[in-house]
Amino acid sequence: MTKIEAFTDFVVRFKHLIMKNPQLIKTTLSNIFTMRLIGNKTHGDLAEIGISEFINQFMYDFSSIHVGKELYRAKEHEEDIKIINEISKVDFSISLKAYGDGPLQLSTDKNSIMFPFLSSFKRDIINEPEIIKSIFSSSEFIEFGKINVLPLIYDEKNKKCNIMVFDFGKAINATISIKLEKEGKGRKHPAFRFFDLGNNYICEVRYGDAAANALQRGLWTNTKHAIPYFNSATNGWIDYSDNALLVKLFSYALVSTAKGHHEALKGLMADIEDQKTNMNGS
């Protein structure tokens, strides 16, 4: 089993678990997005911890390690969580992202090579099948599809979340044209946008100059405009709600000692075991 196959298998198993036990992910997502009450960006970092622990507690054939900021924040790699299939012993890493429903960054293209490479063709439209095939097989696009992205897409107004996995293989097979757009709505830098046979948007490579920041650079898509190229790991949208008690728990934890944390942890672990007892079989 390759790492890509292992990730695909994991998503299938994750989706099946949630289909049988939707309350598990609803609880976890509610707690994760409650963190936005503490800070607008707090939920992103805690989502990495929360989903990693979700895997450890409820997906019995998998274990996970939150890599976090220790190894990868040098950003040679973009992944946040390492997952091990305990049956096959194959391990793989995922990049977990929490984004609002809309633009979604799939890769930062840290070395800024994708946009300059597409620019080297010196044309506004690339639609020859053999050239498009060569682009996807080029060294500049070697990372396309190799980063396992698990995005938590949320609609804060309606309090719902959808864990949507971009289908890189389908995107590659469906692309029939790549068009340069000099600027767009709310964007002053150019982008190469990929389209399918029906002229439907698939994804885009944004401006890649050294002056571009992380939001202006890399491989992006849009969860609203590229729906056919996503698979929902949560079987659609999951409603979540704020957990004000969790915020209070954090505030008390910050001014209590390790002894108090130890006692609280006993109760939390007992609650997790209760959830496991009430799980439907896989």
ABEGO torsion letter per residue (X at the ends): XBAAAAAAAAAAAAAAAAAABAAAAAAAAAAAAAAAAABAAAAAAAAAAAAAAAAAAABAABBBBBAEAAAAAAGABABABBBBBAAAGBBBBBBBBBBBBEBBBABAGAAGAAAAAAAAAGBABBABAAAAAAAAABAAAAABGABBBBBBBBBAAAGBBBBBBBBAAAAAAABABBBBBABBBGBABBBBBBBBAAGBBABBBBBABAABBAAABEBBBBAAAAAAABBBAAGEBBBBBBBAAAAAAAAAAAABBAAAAAAAAAAAAAAAAAAAAABBBX
